[in-house]
C-alpha cells in the first residue's frame, strides 16, 4: 500500500513513517514505479511504535518490541528483551522523578526562605546564639508520647561498614533556607541523624507502622535533639542536622510545629543511602531510611548509633556518648 494509506491505517503521519524508515525501524518495499510499498507488517510495526511512544518510549527504544513482532509473536512485549526494555525505561523514569523531586524541594525551600526574608524567624537558631539564649525546653511544644509495647529493632549489621567512611559531596537545602554540603558542614564534631518519616500530621501513619521495629518515634526523636542541643553544644558539637526522605514542606511544618532549632534535610531519592549503603526498609510502597545517627569529625564518620531505640530518649544517649568521649582538642572546658 502507498504511504498515505499505510499512515492512515497505522494512525501516524507520512512524515512519521519516513522518520521510522530513517531510523531503520521500517523497511518498506518498492513498487515497479519506484514508490514505497508498505505491507501489513509495516503497518503493524508503525502501530507498535506509536503505541509505545504514547508510553514515553522513543522510536529507538522500541527495537526489541519490533523484533518480537517480526519473530511472529502476537504482541511486541512477549519476548524477554521487551520486558528488559520496559524495566530499563522504568528505572530511567524513576531516576528522573527523583531528580525532579529534589529540584522541586529545593525550589520550595528557596521560595519559602525568600518569603520569610525580612520577617523575624519563629525561633532563633541556637547555633548562632550564646548558650544562655537557647529556648527553654519546658516552654516548647512536645510530641505525643510513644505507645507502649513497640517492637525493638535488632542490629542486622547494616551500619557496621560506616565508621571511618567519608561523607560524599552531596548538597541539600535545609529548612533554614541554606544549601548544606555534607562534606563541608564543619571541621569539628557534629551530628547527623537519619529518620524514616514524619509525613503530614493530618494524615494517617502507614498501615502496620507501629509493628515495624524502630519505625515509630520520629517526632519524639526530633524533640529529643532539640531539648539536648545545649548539652551537645557544651560537649563541643558544632551542629546537629536531621535527614529523611520526607518532603521539604512536611519537614518545614514539623520545624514550625515543634520549634526545632536545627535544619532538616530532605532526600526523597535516598541519594545519601545509596552513596554510603545506609540501611533502609520499605513500608506502604515507600523506601525509607532506617533510623541511625552518625557522629562526625569533619566529613569522617567517627561513630554510628544503630539500631536506635527507643527514639524518644536517643538524644540523651548521644549526649552521654559525647561526655564519655570528650575531645580535649576542641572541648570548651579543656
Backbone bond lengths (Angstrom), bond angles and torsions (degrees), N, CA, C in turn:
res aa  C-N    CA-C-N  psi(-1)  N-CA   C-N-CA  omega(-1)  CA-C   N-CA-C  phi
1 X - - - 1.468 - - 1.522 108.91 -
2 X 1.326 115.61 156.85 1.454 121.75 -178.61 1.532 110.82 -73.85
3 X 1.323 116.31 166.46 1.461 121.24 -175.48 1.520 112.13 -59.11
4 X 1.350 116.69 -42.57 1.459 119.16 -178.64 1.523 111.84 -62.58
5 X 1.332 116.68 -41.89 1.467 120.54 179.13 1.521 110.57 -65.76
6 X 1.341 116.80 -44.21 1.459 120.78 -179.06 1.525 111.03 -63.73
7 X 1.330 116.61 -42.79 1.456 120.20 -179.67 1.529 111.06 -62.49
8 X 1.345 116.48 -43.43 1.459 120.61 179.10 1.521 111.04 -64.12
9 X 1.333 116.42 -40.73 1.467 120.49 -179.12 1.528 111.50 -66.60
10 X 1.357 116.87 -34.89 1.462 120.82 -177.83 1.528 112.39 -87.88
11 X 1.343 116.94 -12.00 1.448 120.01 -178.72 1.510 113.76 76.77
12 X 1.342 116.44 29.23 1.459 121.32 178.17 1.528 108.49 -126.94
13 X 1.319 115.74 179.38 1.458 119.83 177.50 1.529 110.07 -94.58
14 X 1.315 115.76 162.49 1.459 120.16 175.80 1.526 109.59 -61.70
15 X 1.330 116.41 -37.71 1.461 120.01 178.10 1.523 111.41 -61.12
16 X 1.331 116.71 -37.52 1.458 120.40 178.00 1.523 110.80 -65.26
17 X 1.339 116.82 -41.90 1.471 119.89 176.96 1.522 110.43 -58.31
18 X 1.321 117.04 -44.55 1.464 121.16 179.46 1.538 109.94 -60.23
19 X 1.338 115.25 -41.97 1.472 119.49 -179.07 1.528 110.78 -65.32
20 X 1.347 117.10 -41.90 1.462 119.89 178.50 1.524 110.41 -60.84
21 X 1.325 115.24 -37.96 1.458 119.55 179.24 1.529 110.50 -67.12
22 X 1.346 116.68 -41.48 1.463 120.15 178.28 1.525 111.62 -62.52
23 X 1.324 116.92 -31.56 1.465 121.56 178.53 1.523 112.63 -79.99
24 X 1.340 116.47 -4.85 1.457 119.87 -179.26 1.508 113.97 80.08
25 X 1.331 116.75 16.87 1.456 120.83 -179.03 1.525 111.89 -87.91
26 X 1.313 117.44 -28.38 1.459 123.05 177.17 1.531 109.36 -123.68
27 X 1.323 114.81 146.28 1.473 120.08 178.02 1.527 109.18 -136.57
28 X 1.326 117.34 73.54 1.466 119.48 -178.05 1.531 110.71 -67.28
29 X 1.324 114.62 152.74 1.457 119.52 176.65 1.526 110.57 -77.85
30 X 1.304 115.23 -176.19 1.463 121.21 179.14 1.528 108.95 -124.61
31 X 1.317 115.25 132.87 1.467 120.32 175.73 1.528 109.02 -77.47
32 X 1.308 115.76 172.36 1.463 120.53 -178.75 1.514 112.06 -61.39
33 X 1.310 116.82 -28.92 1.470 120.38 -179.65 1.534 112.51 -86.05
34 X 1.353 117.22 2.35 1.457 121.26 176.92 1.511 114.95 93.72
35 X 1.328 116.72 -10.68 1.460 119.56 178.83 1.537 110.23 -73.13
36 X 1.343 114.31 151.33 1.473 118.80 176.65 1.522 109.47 -65.21
37 X 1.321 114.39 142.46 1.465 121.10 -179.31 1.526 107.92 -123.48
38 X 1.326 116.10 102.67 1.456 121.64 -176.64 1.527 110.62 -86.66
39 X 1.334 114.63 136.26 1.463 120.28 179.58 1.527 109.96 -95.07
40 X 1.341 114.77 173.01 1.469 119.61 175.62 1.525 110.93 -61.51
41 X 1.336 116.81 -33.50 1.464 120.37 177.75 1.528 110.59 -65.55
42 X 1.334 117.41 -41.16 1.460 120.49 177.69 1.526 110.86 -59.81
43 X 1.332 116.13 -40.70 1.461 120.22 178.50 1.530 110.02 -63.46
44 X 1.340 115.91 -43.84 1.465 119.88 -179.80 1.528 110.61 -62.95
45 X 1.327 118.04 -40.20 1.457 121.69 178.63 1.532 110.89 -65.49
46 X 1.321 116.24 -41.86 1.464 119.87 178.25 1.526 111.09 -63.65
47 X 1.328 116.78 -38.46 1.465 120.30 176.06 1.522 110.93 -61.89
48 X 1.334 116.09 -39.79 1.460 120.45 -179.87 1.535 110.43 -65.51
49 X 1.317 116.91 -43.34 1.463 120.40 178.20 1.525 110.35 -60.80
50 X 1.342 116.00 -43.92 1.460 120.09 179.56 1.524 111.52 -63.14
51 X 1.335 116.60 -45.23 1.459 119.99 -179.06 1.517 112.82 -64.19
52 X 1.329 116.22 -41.46 1.465 119.24 178.60 1.528 111.05 -70.61
53 X 1.339 115.42 -31.16 1.456 118.47 176.57 1.510 112.05 -63.41
54 X 1.333 116.44 -34.28 1.465 120.12 177.17 1.522 111.74 -65.71
55 X 1.345 116.63 -21.17 1.462 121.52 177.48 1.520 112.00 -91.23
56 X 1.317 116.78 -1.16 1.451 120.14 177.17 1.505 115.62 103.67
57 X 1.346 118.13 -0.44 1.452 120.28 179.10 1.528 109.90 -81.38
58 X 1.305 116.14 137.57 1.457 120.58 175.97 1.523 108.60 -76.77
59 X 1.342 118.36 160.85 1.474 119.67 178.35 1.514 112.80 -53.32
60 X 1.327 117.70 -41.64 1.469 119.04 -179.01 1.520 112.57 -66.08
61 X 1.345 117.15 -26.65 1.461 120.38 179.71 1.523 112.46 -78.74
62 X 1.339 117.81 -5.77 1.470 120.66 -179.68 1.525 112.58 -89.72
63 X 1.323 118.34 -1.72 1.468 120.23 -174.54 1.532 113.68 -55.25
64 X 1.345 119.51 -45.42 1.473 118.29 179.67 1.527 112.75 -60.71
65 X 1.313 117.25 -34.56 1.456 121.46 -179.48 1.540 110.61 -70.52
66 X 1.332 116.11 -39.64 1.458 119.86 178.30 1.523 110.95 -67.34
67 X 1.327 116.15 -38.56 1.464 119.59 177.51 1.523 110.83 -63.91
68 X 1.317 116.13 -35.44 1.465 120.70 179.05 1.535 110.46 -66.06
69 X 1.327 116.24 -41.10 1.462 119.74 177.02 1.525 111.13 -66.42
70 X 1.321 116.75 -41.90 1.468 119.70 179.87 1.525 111.44 -63.85
71 X 1.355 116.25 -25.37 1.462 120.16 178.94 1.522 112.25 -76.66
72 X 1.336 116.44 -4.08 1.454 119.97 175.86 1.506 116.08 103.69
73 X 1.321 117.44 4.52 1.466 120.00 -179.79 1.528 109.97 -80.35
74 X 1.319 115.35 150.33 1.454 119.91 -177.23 1.527 112.42 -71.90
75 X 1.330 116.91 -29.68 1.461 120.99 179.74 1.524 109.62 -122.42
76 X 1.326 115.51 150.45 1.453 119.65 -178.18 1.509 114.27 -75.35
77 X 1.332 117.97 -14.93 1.462 119.46 -179.63 1.524 111.94 -106.42
78 X 1.344 115.81 25.81 1.458 120.19 177.44 1.524 111.37 -76.27
79 X 1.312 118.05 -24.26 1.463 122.76 -172.08 1.529 111.45 -92.81
80 X 1.331 114.38 155.29 1.465 120.10 -179.93 1.521 111.68 -62.54
81 X 1.335 116.56 -34.78 1.460 119.83 179.79 1.528 111.29 -63.39
82 X 1.312 116.46 -33.17 1.460 120.29 178.23 1.521 110.94 -69.47
83 X 1.322 116.82 -40.17 1.454 120.27 177.61 1.522 110.73 -62.98
84 X 1.332 115.99 -38.82 1.461 119.90 177.52 1.526 110.71 -64.50
85 X 1.331 116.53 -36.48 1.465 120.34 178.37 1.532 110.51 -66.87
86 X 1.348 116.51 -39.32 1.465 119.79 174.27 1.529 110.23 -56.89
87 X 1.336 115.57 -50.57 1.458 120.53 -176.16 1.530 111.58 -62.05
88 X 1.325 116.07 -41.49 1.462 119.86 178.45 1.519 111.49 -61.19
89 X 1.331 116.67 -39.98 1.462 119.79 179.09 1.521 110.85 -69.45
90 X 1.317 117.24 -38.98 1.466 121.02 178.41 1.521 110.19 -61.46
91 X 1.325 117.12 -44.14 1.458 120.43 -179.95 1.525 111.08 -64.42
92 X 1.327 116.11 -38.39 1.465 119.55 177.99 1.533 110.67 -64.60
93 X 1.336 116.24 -39.53 1.467 119.93 178.27 1.526 111.09 -68.62
94 X 1.345 116.95 -38.29 1.465 119.97 177.43 1.522 110.35 -59.60
95 X 1.335 115.87 -44.03 1.461 119.88 179.40 1.527 110.89 -63.02
96 X 1.327 115.64 -41.37 1.459 120.02 178.98 1.524 111.19 -64.44
97 X 1.337 115.97 -41.94 1.468 120.25 179.35 1.528 110.41 -61.79
98 X 1.346 116.31 -43.23 1.461 119.78 179.26 1.524 110.87 -61.52
99 X 1.336 116.22 -44.10 1.465 119.29 -179.67 1.528 111.04 -64.73
100 X 1.338 116.08 -40.41 1.455 119.31 178.55 1.520 111.16 -66.00
101 X 1.337 116.34 -38.27 1.468 120.08 179.90 1.526 110.37 -64.25
102 X 1.342 116.01 -42.46 1.466 119.43 178.13 1.522 110.20 -62.68
103 X 1.336 116.42 -44.55 1.461 119.98 178.49 1.512 112.32 -62.44
104 X 1.334 115.72 -40.59 1.466 119.59 179.09 1.528 110.91 -63.91
105 X 1.337 116.64 -43.69 1.456 119.64 -179.24 1.523 111.37 -64.17
106 X 1.313 116.56 -38.16 1.464 119.12 178.26 1.522 111.15 -65.37
107 X 1.328 115.78 -40.08 1.460 119.12 177.60 1.528 111.12 -63.78
108 X 1.333 116.90 -41.10 1.466 120.92 178.74 1.521 110.28 -60.30
109 X 1.338 115.82 -44.83 1.453 119.01 -177.36 1.527 111.40 -67.08
110 X 1.324 115.77 -42.71 1.464 118.37 179.26 1.532 110.96 -65.94
111 X 1.339 116.47 -39.17 1.457 119.50 176.89 1.517 110.74 -61.17
112 X 1.353 115.97 -47.02 1.458 119.37 -177.84 1.528 111.36 -67.21
113 X 1.343 116.11 -37.25 1.463 119.22 178.13 1.525 110.30 -65.25
114 X 1.327 116.20 -39.99 1.471 119.93 178.47 1.523 111.06 -65.98
115 X 1.341 116.22 -38.12 1.466 120.09 -179.57 1.525 111.53 -67.37
116 X 1.349 116.12 -31.02 1.466 119.89 -179.07 1.521 112.45 -86.30
117 X 1.318 117.76 -11.25 1.457 120.86 -175.48 1.534 110.02 -61.08
118 X 1.301 115.13 130.55 1.459 119.46 -179.69 1.519 113.38 93.55
119 X 1.354 116.38 -7.01 1.463 120.18 178.05 1.527 108.64 -110.07
120 X 1.313 118.92 148.02 1.469 119.92 179.66 1.519 110.01 -66.19
121 X 1.347 118.56 136.08 1.459 121.38 179.26 1.513 111.81 -68.19
122 X 1.323 114.87 160.14 1.469 119.93 178.94 1.513 110.59 -62.43
123 X 1.337 116.54 -41.75 1.462 120.32 179.24 1.510 108.11 -145.00
124 X 1.336 117.90 128.50 1.449 120.45 178.75 1.509 109.96 -67.78
125 X 1.332 116.52 140.72 1.461 121.16 179.93 1.519 110.10 -70.54
126 X 1.327 118.73 122.67 1.461 120.91 -179.64 1.513 112.54 -67.48
127 X 1.332 118.05 -15.22 1.444 119.86 178.84 1.522 111.37 -65.49
128 X 1.342 117.50 -18.97 1.445 120.83 -177.21 1.531 111.45 -114.38
129 X 1.338 116.55 8.93 1.449 120.89 -177.18 1.525 109.14 -123.14
130 X 1.303 119.02 155.32 1.461 120.92 173.25 1.517 110.59 -59.64
131 X 1.335 115.74 156.71 1.466 120.10 -176.91 1.513 112.51 -56.76
132 X 1.345 117.44 -35.60 1.466 118.90 -177.20 1.518 112.18 -69.03
133 X 1.352 117.16 -10.48 1.455 120.16 179.94 1.517 112.63 -92.95
134 X 1.313 117.62 -1.42 1.461 119.53 177.23 1.521 109.99 -61.79
135 X 1.347 117.31 143.90 1.467 118.93 -178.41 1.518 111.80 -66.40
136 X 1.299 115.68 146.86 1.459 120.17 177.07 1.514 109.27 -71.51
137 X 1.320 115.48 126.32 1.464 119.56 -176.08 1.519 112.40 -69.53
138 X 1.320 117.15 -24.05 1.463 117.86 -178.61 1.521 112.49 -75.26
139 X 1.336 116.30 -9.01 1.458 119.30 179.22 1.525 112.03 -106.07
140 X 1.310 118.32 3.26 1.457 122.15 -176.01 1.517 111.38 -96.59
141 X 1.329 117.47 151.44 1.468 119.75 176.50 1.518 110.82 -65.81
142 X 1.311 116.07 148.57 1.457 121.64 -178.34 1.529 110.17 -119.91
143 X 1.331 115.19 150.65 1.461 120.07 174.24 1.526 109.32 -73.74
144 X 1.324 116.23 157.72 1.460 120.52 177.63 1.520 110.27 -61.49
145 X 1.341 118.27 146.75 1.468 120.16 177.80 1.527 111.11 -60.46
146 X 1.320 115.74 149.97 1.458 120.01 177.74 1.523 109.72 -72.04
147 X 1.333 117.32 143.73 1.468 119.03 175.31 1.516 110.58 -67.31
148 X 1.297 115.64 152.68 1.470 120.08 179.46 1.525 110.14 -77.17
149 X 1.321 114.74 157.26 1.461 120.21 174.94 1.508 115.73 79.86
150 X 1.328 118.05 15.90 1.458 119.15 177.77 1.529 110.12 -66.55
151 X 1.340 118.16 138.39 1.465 119.69 -179.44 1.523 111.12 -70.26
152 X 1.330 115.74 138.89 1.462 120.69 -179.81 1.524 110.13 -87.88
153 X 1.330 118.12 137.52 1.467 120.25 176.30 1.523 110.65 -72.53
154 X 1.315 116.13 157.65 1.466 122.03 176.62 1.521 108.59 -112.25
155 X 1.308 115.76 155.64 1.461 120.55 179.62 1.521 108.75 -77.79
156 X 1.335 115.21 108.76 1.458 120.32 179.92 1.530 112.46 -95.02
157 X 1.335 116.67 8.87 1.454 120.36 -179.88 1.506 114.31 78.83
158 X 1.342 117.05 7.94 1.455 120.46 -175.09 1.516 114.91 -69.15
159 X 1.348 117.41 -11.95 1.465 120.46 -179.61 1.517 112.49 -120.72
160 X 1.317 117.52 7.77 1.467 120.85 -175.33 1.521 112.93 -64.73
161 X 1.321 117.07 -25.06 1.470 120.80 -176.96 1.523 113.29 -85.07
162 X 1.328 118.59 -3.51 1.458 120.78 -168.71 1.530 115.43 -81.15
163 X 1.345 120.96 -39.29 1.471 118.63 -178.61 1.532 111.69 -55.72
164 X 1.320 114.91 131.69 1.453 120.35 -178.26 1.509 114.71 93.38
165 X 1.334 116.42 -16.04 1.467 119.21 178.86 1.527 110.19 -73.15
166 X 1.330 115.21 157.14 1.460 121.94 179.38 1.523 109.69 -106.18
167 X 1.321 116.70 137.56 1.453 120.61 178.83 1.530 110.31 -65.55
168 X 1.320 117.20 142.11 1.468 120.34 177.15 1.527 110.56 -75.14
169 X 1.323 117.99 161.23 1.473 121.13 -179.23 1.520 112.14 -80.06
170 X 1.320 116.55 58.42 1.458 121.89 178.93 1.526 109.50 -92.77
171 X 1.328 116.02 139.69 1.462 120.88 179.70 1.523 110.38 -114.72
172 X 1.315 115.82 139.19 1.457 122.59 176.12 1.527 107.75 -134.63
173 X 1.321 115.98 151.51 1.460 121.03 174.71 1.523 108.23 -93.10
174 X 1.330 115.80 124.60 1.456 120.26 -177.24 1.514 112.06 -83.50
175 X 1.311 114.66 168.83 1.459 119.63 177.92 1.524 111.79 -68.10
176 X 1.344 117.22 -10.79 1.465 119.98 174.03 1.523 111.53 -85.07
177 X 1.345 117.10 0.80 1.455 121.47 178.01 1.507 114.81 89.42
178 X 1.324 118.08 -5.39 1.459 120.79 -178.81 1.518 112.40 -94.97
179 X 1.336 115.81 150.22 1.457 121.05 173.67 1.525 108.92 -82.58
180 X 1.322 116.21 129.60 1.457 121.93 -175.73 1.519 108.95 -121.11
181 X 1.322 116.08 117.92 1.466 121.42 175.64 1.518 107.67 -96.85
182 X 1.317 117.15 121.80 1.458 121.76 -168.83 1.518 113.34 -61.08
183 X 1.325 117.51 -35.96 1.464 118.60 -177.35 1.519 112.43 -83.04
184 X 1.341 116.96 5.80 1.464 120.38 179.75 1.521 111.61 -133.34
185 X 1.323 117.60 24.63 1.466 120.88 -177.93 1.521 110.85 -67.34
186 X 1.327 116.84 -46.80 1.459 121.26 -176.09 1.519 108.98 -161.21
187 X 1.326 115.91 151.85 1.464 120.04 172.53 1.519 111.09 -86.95
188 X 1.328 115.66 -13.92 1.453 120.09 179.66 1.513 111.76 -98.06
189 X 1.324 114.68 -152.37 1.460 120.38 -179.30 1.526 110.05 -88.75
190 X 1.329 115.09 142.36 1.453 120.11 176.74 1.520 108.98 -155.60
191 X 1.325 116.08 172.68 1.468 121.77 -172.90 1.525 109.69 -127.63
192 X 1.324 115.64 134.76 1.466 122.16 171.66 1.518 107.62 -125.65
193 X 1.347 116.42 116.83 1.462 118.00 176.26 1.530 109.86 -111.05
194 X 1.319 114.78 133.91 1.463 122.86 -179.65 1.521 108.91 -105.44
195 X 1.313 115.89 137.94 1.463 120.37 -177.94 1.530 109.14 -136.90
196 X 1.340 118.67 160.07 1.479 120.50 -175.23 1.526 113.44 -68.84
197 X 1.331 117.35 -65.33 1.465 119.95 -179.71 1.514 109.93 -169.96
198 X 1.309 114.40 155.53 1.462 120.59 167.66 1.519 109.09 -114.46
199 X 1.354 115.61 -39.68 1.458 119.40 176.65 1.514 112.53 68.76
200 X 1.306 114.45 -162.04 1.463 122.70 -177.52 1.528 109.15 -84.55
201 X 1.345 117.60 120.33 1.470 118.70 -179.65 1.519 113.40 -57.69
202 X 1.325 117.46 -24.32 1.461 119.88 -178.91 1.524 112.75 -82.34
203 X 1.341 117.20 -10.78 1.454 120.92 -176.72 1.521 110.21 -99.12
204 X 1.310 115.30 155.61 1.454 120.39 176.88 1.519 110.05 -70.56
205 X 1.344 116.53 149.76 1.453 120.13 174.90 1.527 108.42 -71.24
206 X 1.349 118.21 157.46 1.468 120.07 179.92 1.522 111.47 -56.22
207 X 1.305 116.08 148.80 1.457 121.56 -179.62 1.521 110.28 -58.52
208 X 1.327 116.60 131.88 1.449 121.68 179.12 1.518 114.49 76.64
209 X 1.343 117.61 12.99 1.464 121.52 -175.31 1.528 111.64 -58.98
210 X 1.334 116.91 -43.89 1.466 119.85 -178.40 1.521 112.79 -66.54
211 X 1.327 117.22 -20.09 1.462 120.39 -178.16 1.527 112.38 -88.13
212 X 1.331 117.71 -8.60 1.466 121.03 178.86 1.523 108.21 -84.73
213 X 1.322 119.29 118.34 1.473 120.34 -177.22 1.527 112.17 -57.39
214 X 1.323 115.53 123.50 1.453 120.94 175.80 1.506 115.78 83.13
215 X 1.327 119.05 0.66 1.468 120.16 -175.68 1.528 112.10 -78.53
216 X 1.307 117.68 -44.08 1.467 121.73 -174.14 1.530 111.03 -75.95
217 X 1.324 116.81 141.89 1.459 120.14 170.66 1.510 115.73 120.52
218 X 1.333 118.10 20.85 1.469 120.15 -176.15 1.529 112.18 -68.55
219 X 1.322 116.96 -45.16 1.467 119.80 179.25 1.526 110.48 -64.75
220 X 1.326 116.26 -39.25 1.461 120.06 179.90 1.532 110.88 -65.33
221 X 1.327 116.53 -39.65 1.464 120.13 177.95 1.528 110.29 -65.05
222 X 1.327 116.19 -42.44 1.462 120.19 179.80 1.528 110.89 -60.57
223 X 1.336 117.33 -42.11 1.462 120.81 177.46 1.530 110.96 -64.81
224 X 1.339 116.40 -36.34 1.455 119.97 179.28 1.518 112.05 -61.31
225 X 1.322 117.20 -43.16 1.466 119.43 178.44 1.527 110.60 -69.99
226 X 1.317 117.33 -34.36 1.463 119.79 174.90 1.525 110.84 -60.48
227 X 1.327 116.05 -46.97 1.452 120.34 -174.92 1.529 112.87 -74.47
228 X 1.331 117.54 -20.08 1.459 121.71 179.28 1.522 113.13 -101.92
229 X 1.324 116.32 9.42 1.449 119.46 -175.04 1.531 111.63 -62.69
230 X 1.324 117.16 -41.07 1.460 120.21 179.35 1.525 110.77 -63.13
231 X 1.329 117.02 -41.67 1.460 120.74 179.70 1.528 111.00 -65.54
232 X 1.328 116.69 -39.02 1.456 119.94 178.88 1.526 110.87 -67.09
233 X 1.303 117.01 -41.67 1.465 120.36 178.77 1.519 110.85 -64.11
234 X 1.319 116.80 -36.42 1.460 120.60 178.92 1.522 111.44 -63.92
235 X 1.337 116.83 -24.23 1.455 121.33 178.36 1.522 112.50 -94.76
236 X 1.342 116.89 12.78 1.451 120.37 174.49 1.508 116.16 90.37
237 X 1.345 117.85 13.95 1.464 120.96 178.60 1.523 108.80 -78.86
238 X 1.332 116.63 119.65 1.462 120.65 -176.94 1.525 112.86 -72.50
239 X 1.345 115.80 -44.46 1.466 118.84 -175.44 1.523 109.85 -146.46
240 X 1.314 114.88 156.22 1.462 123.29 169.80 1.518 107.03 -125.12
241 X 1.322 116.44 129.29 1.463 122.55 177.16 1.514 108.71 -128.77
242 X 1.326 116.00 151.15 1.464 121.83 175.86 1.523 108.28 -122.35
243 X 1.327 116.12 147.09 1.464 120.33 -178.24 1.520 109.91 -143.43
244 X 1.340 115.21 139.24 1.461 121.02 175.54 1.520 108.04 -156.58
245 X 1.329 115.25 -179.59 1.467 120.33 175.86 1.525 111.25 -91.01
246 X 1.333 117.28 6.21 1.465 121.33 176.86 1.523 111.18 -56.81
247 X 1.322 116.33 148.08 1.453 120.46 172.63 1.523 110.13 -64.69
248 X 1.334 115.31 149.28 1.462 120.57 -176.78 1.524 112.16 -59.68
249 X 1.346 117.42 -37.18 1.462 118.77 -178.47 1.524 111.30 -70.02
250 X 1.356 117.74 -32.60 1.458 120.08 174.75 1.527 109.94 -64.63
251 X 1.341 116.14 -43.35 1.459 119.65 -179.40 1.528 111.32 -64.11
252 X 1.328 115.75 -40.93 1.466 118.92 179.24 1.522 110.67 -63.39
253 X 1.323 116.84 -38.56 1.462 120.29 177.65 1.525 110.73 -63.22
254 X 1.351 116.31 -38.45 1.463 120.13 178.87 1.524 110.52 -67.20
255 X 1.328 117.42 -43.86 1.461 121.79 178.20 1.528 110.26 -58.20
256 X 1.335 116.64 -45.36 1.462 120.40 -178.86 1.526 111.34 -68.38
257 X 1.336 116.27 -39.95 1.468 119.48 -175.51 1.524 112.00 -70.73
258 X 1.340 116.88 -39.50 1.463 121.14 -175.70 1.522 113.11 -103.23
259 X 1.344 117.15 2.97 1.465 122.10 179.48 1.532 110.79 54.42
260 X 1.311 116.00 52.74 1.460 120.80 -179.54 1.526 109.15 -78.24
261 X 1.328 118.19 127.08 1.471 120.88 -174.35 1.520 114.05 -94.95
262 X 1.320 117.69 16.93 1.462 121.38 178.17 1.528 108.40 -130.91
263 X 1.335 117.50 154.38 1.471 120.33 -177.61 1.529 112.24 -72.82
264 X 1.320 114.77 146.47 1.455 122.49 171.61 1.526 107.28 -113.26
265 X 1.336 115.51 139.66 1.459 122.08 -175.10 1.519 109.58 -113.95
266 X 1.324 116.26 133.68 1.467 121.42 -179.61 1.523 109.36 -99.30
267 X 1.338 115.72 126.53 1.468 122.16 179.56 1.525 108.48 -130.34
268 X 1.341 117.67 69.87 1.468 120.09 -175.17 1.515 113.73 -62.91
269 X 1.320 117.93 -25.78 1.461 120.48 177.91 1.506 113.89 -87.71
270 X 1.345 117.96 1.73 1.467 124.09 -177.20 1.527 110.88 50.85
271 X 1.318 115.27 44.88 1.466 119.88 -177.86 1.524 111.76 -67.21
272 X 1.329 117.25 -36.89 1.460 119.14 177.90 1.527 110.70 -67.84
273 X 1.324 116.22 -39.49 1.469 119.61 177.90 1.521 111.01 -59.49
274 X 1.318 116.74 -42.50 1.457 120.09 -179.64 1.522 111.43 -69.62
275 X 1.326 116.90 -36.72 1.463 120.19 -177.81 1.526 112.15 -69.86
276 X 1.337 117.24 -36.55 1.467 121.50 -176.45 1.525 113.42 -107.72
277 X 1.326 116.38 0.71 1.476 121.42 -175.68 1.535 109.92 56.82
278 X 1.329 115.49 49.49 1.454 120.45 176.27 1.519 109.93 -74.23
279 X 1.314 117.81 149.33 1.475 120.35 -179.44 1.525 111.44 -68.79
280 X 1.322 115.82 137.57 1.461 122.58 178.84 1.525 108.86 -134.73
281 X 1.327 115.98 171.84 1.458 120.79 174.14 1.516 108.27 -149.68
282 X 1.312 116.45 169.10 1.458 121.25 179.94 1.525 109.99 -115.71
283 X 1.332 115.13 139.00 1.462 121.50 177.20 1.514 108.51 -150.28
284 X 1.313 116.39 129.63 1.460 121.76 176.26 1.532 111.35 55.56
285 X 1.328 115.65 37.84 1.456 120.90 177.89 1.508 114.72 79.17
286 X 1.334 118.06 6.91 1.458 121.49 -179.76 1.522 110.38 -113.79
287 X 1.338 115.49 143.45 1.460 121.16 171.25 1.518 107.28 -93.37
288 X 1.334 117.15 127.21 1.454 122.19 -171.90 1.521 110.72 -131.25
289 X 1.325 115.15 156.41 1.459 120.66 174.02 1.526 110.42 -69.42
290 X 1.334 116.01 138.68 1.456 118.95 164.58 1.525 107.38 -78.12
291 X 1.304 115.36 150.32 1.453 119.88 -175.59 1.536 109.88 -71.04
292 X 1.321 116.78 124.82 1.458 121.67 174.04 1.513 108.99 -156.63
293 X 1.332 116.18 160.03 1.461 121.95 -179.20 1.516 109.29 -129.53
294 X 1.329 115.81 132.59 1.460 122.16 178.51 1.520 109.24 -106.69
295 X 1.324 115.73 129.78 1.463 121.72 168.14 1.518 106.64 -98.27
296 X 1.336 116.11 124.88 1.456 120.22 -173.11 1.519 111.47 -122.93
297 X 1.319 114.00 147.26 1.455 121.12 167.62 1.522 106.12 -117.68
298 X 1.315 115.85 107.83 1.457 118.38 -171.61 1.518 109.18 66.83
299 X 1.323 116.39 -123.34 1.465 120.78 178.68 1.516 112.33 -103.40
300 X 1.346 117.72 5.89 1.468 121.95 -176.27 1.519 110.74 -100.50
301 X 1.307 115.54 133.51 1.468 120.85 178.56 1.523 108.69 -76.37
302 X 1.326 115.11 117.94 1.461 121.03 -178.57 1.525 112.18 -92.38
303 X 1.325 116.12 -37.57 1.470 120.48 -177.16 1.521 108.60 -153.72
304 X 1.334 115.91 151.47 1.467 121.67 179.91 1.521 109.22 -128.67
305 X 1.315 116.22 130.40 1.454 121.53 169.90 1.526 107.47 -97.47
306 X 1.333 116.18 112.19 1.463 120.87 179.94 1.523 108.61 -163.96
307 X 1.319 118.09 132.33 1.466 126.68 -8.02 1.529 111.08 -71.82
308 X 1.325 115.79 164.81 1.460 122.23 179.73 1.523 108.69 -106.09
309 X 1.333 116.00 119.90 1.468 120.10 177.83 1.520 108.78 -167.62
310 X 1.327 117.43 137.47 1.471 126.87 -9.95 1.529 110.71 -76.40
311 X 1.306 117.66 148.84 1.466 119.99 -175.12 1.520 114.76 -69.85
312 X 1.335 118.00 -26.44 1.462 119.68 -175.23 1.525 112.70 -72.55
313 X 1.336 117.88 -19.63 1.473 120.75 177.72 1.525 111.81 -113.73
314 X 1.327 116.36 9.74 1.465 119.30 -175.15 1.523 112.54 -65.55
315 X 1.326 117.93 -37.73 1.469 119.74 -179.59 1.522 111.09 -61.78
316 X 1.335 117.88 -34.56 1.469 120.94 174.80 1.522 110.13 -61.54
317 X 1.349 115.40 -40.48 1.468 120.76 178.57 1.525 110.67 -62.45
318 X 1.327 116.41 -42.09 1.464 120.17 179.66 1.525 110.42 -65.90
319 X 1.322 117.24 -43.74 1.462 120.54 178.97 1.526 111.02 -60.90
320 X 1.333 117.23 -40.01 1.461 120.62 178.98 1.518 110.97 -66.28
321 X 1.332 116.82 -36.44 1.476 120.08 177.75 1.527 109.83 -60.99
322 X 1.324 117.14 -42.08 1.462 119.39 178.95 1.524 111.40 -66.28
323 X 1.321 117.47 -34.87 1.466 119.17 176.49 1.522 110.82 -64.47
324 X 1.338 115.12 -36.76 1.466 119.71 -179.06 1.514 112.96 -80.15
325 X 1.320 117.42 -15.24 1.473 121.62 -177.64 1.523 109.16 -128.31
326 X 1.303 116.48 51.87 1.461 120.68 -177.58 1.518 110.55 -63.71
327 X 1.325 114.06 139.79 1.460 121.82 178.76 1.522 107.36 -100.61
328 X 1.314 116.28 104.77 1.457 119.16 -175.22 1.512 112.60 -75.10
329 X 1.335 116.42 -4.99 1.454 118.38 176.43 1.516 112.49 -75.58
330 X 1.362 115.67 -31.93 1.459 117.06 -178.25 1.519 113.33 -131.52
331 X 1.361 116.96 7.04 1.464 117.99 -179.70 1.520 110.95 -67.45
332 X 1.284 115.98 139.76 1.464 120.38 -172.42 1.532 112.28 -68.06
333 X 1.345 116.45 -27.69 1.459 119.32 -178.25 1.511 112.56 -93.22
334 X 1.349 118.05 -0.54 1.453 120.61 -176.80 1.538 110.09 -73.29
